[in-house]
Amino acid sequence: YLNWLAGRLAKTRHSAVTLQGIPAPGYIQAEEKDFEGCSVFLGMIHAVNLRLQAGAAALGWSFLDVYAATADDSGLGNGRWHLDAYHLQPGFYAQAQNWLVDKNI
């Protein structure tokens, strides 16, 4: 994905690139899922976000850590920024700089 995206962006003029990570899931109710299955799923989201962040840094891009903004202590969606079970409120992006991992940091 990152190589494909870098190839596409190489053909365009852009001053900065920011990848957005995967938010904490707002659609899982802990009582509906077995703990082990939920834990594995949250681990997958965490692993993908780490790879996206590392890849963004390697390419000189920034990374928006949406998971950090949307997760509660259990790793599930905290409801603060979710518009519904899947989507983020537009107001999140007004505060997004609080979770921006800049390539220069």
C-alpha positions as CSV (number, residue, x, y, z in Angstrom):
1,Y,0.0,0.0,0.0
2,L,2.7,2.5,1.0
3,N,4.8,1.7,-2.1
4,W,1.7,2.1,-4.3
5,L,0.7,5.3,-2.7
6,A,4.3,6.7,-2.9
7,G,4.3,5.9,-6.6
8,R,1.0,7.6,-7.2
9,L,2.1,10.7,-5.3
10,A,5.4,10.9,-7.1
11,K,3.4,11.9,-10.2
12,T,1.8,14.8,-8.4
13,R,2.8,18.0,-6.8
14,H,2.2,18.0,-3.1
15,S,3.9,19.9,-0.2
16,A,3.1,17.3,2.5
17,V,1.5,14.0,3.0
18,T,-0.3,12.8,6.2
19,L,-1.5,9.2,6.5
20,Q,-4.4,8.6,8.8
21,G,-4.4,5.5,10.9
22,I,-7.3,3.2,11.8
23,P,-9.5,4.5,14.7
24,A,-10.5,2.4,17.7
25,P,-13.6,0.4,16.8
26,G,-16.8,1.9,17.9
27,Y,-18.8,-1.0,16.7
28,I,-17.6,-3.7,19.1
29,Q,-19.4,-4.1,22.4
30,A,-17.1,-6.0,24.7
31,E,-19.9,-8.0,26.1
32,E,-20.8,-9.2,22.6
33,K,-17.4,-10.6,21.8
34,D,-15.2,-13.1,23.6
35,F,-12.3,-11.4,25.2
36,E,-9.7,-13.4,23.3
37,G,-11.2,-12.6,19.9
38,C,-11.6,-9.0,20.7
39,S,-8.0,-8.8,21.9
40,V,-6.7,-10.4,18.7
41,F,-8.7,-7.9,16.6
42,L,-7.5,-4.9,18.6
43,G,-3.9,-6.3,18.2
44,M,-4.3,-6.4,14.5
45,I,-5.5,-2.7,14.4
46,H,-2.5,-1.8,16.6
47,A,-0.1,-3.7,14.3
48,V,-1.4,-2.0,11.1
49,N,-1.2,1.4,12.7
50,L,2.4,0.8,13.8
51,R,3.3,-0.2,10.2
52,L,1.5,2.8,8.7
53,Q,3.3,5.1,11.2
54,A,6.7,3.6,10.5
55,G,6.1,3.6,6.8
56,A,5.0,7.2,6.8
57,A,8.1,8.2,8.8
58,A,10.4,6.3,6.3
59,L,8.8,8.2,3.4
60,G,9.1,11.6,5.2
61,W,5.3,11.8,5.7
62,S,3.3,12.6,8.8
63,F,1.0,10.2,10.6
64,L,-2.4,11.0,12.2
65,D,-2.8,8.6,15.2
66,V,-6.6,8.4,15.1
67,Y,-6.5,5.3,17.3
68,A,-4.9,7.3,20.2
69,A,-7.6,9.9,19.9
70,T,-10.5,7.4,19.8
71,A,-9.5,4.5,22.1
72,D,-10.6,4.1,25.7
73,D,-8.6,2.2,28.3
74,S,-9.8,-1.2,26.9
75,G,-8.8,-0.3,23.3
76,L,-12.4,0.1,22.1
77,G,-13.9,3.3,20.8
78,N,-14.3,5.9,23.5
79,G,-17.3,7.6,21.7
80,R,-15.7,11.0,22.0
81,W,-15.0,11.5,18.3
82,H,-17.3,8.9,16.7
83,L,-20.2,10.2,14.7
84,D,-21.7,6.7,14.7
85,A,-20.2,3.2,15.1
86,Y,-17.9,3.7,12.1
87,H,-17.3,7.3,11.2
88,L,-15.5,10.2,12.9
89,Q,-17.2,13.5,13.6
90,P,-15.9,16.3,11.3
91,G,-15.0,18.2,14.5
92,F,-12.2,15.7,15.1
93,Y,-10.2,17.2,12.4
94,A,-10.2,20.7,14.0
95,Q,-8.3,19.0,16.9
96,A,-6.3,16.6,14.8
97,Q,-3.0,18.4,15.4
98,N,-3.1,16.9,18.9
99,W,-2.5,13.4,17.5
100,L,-0.3,14.3,14.6
101,V,3.0,12.4,14.6
102,D,5.2,14.6,12.4
103,K,8.0,13.2,10.4
104,N,10.4,15.6,12.1
105,I,9.6,14.5,15.6
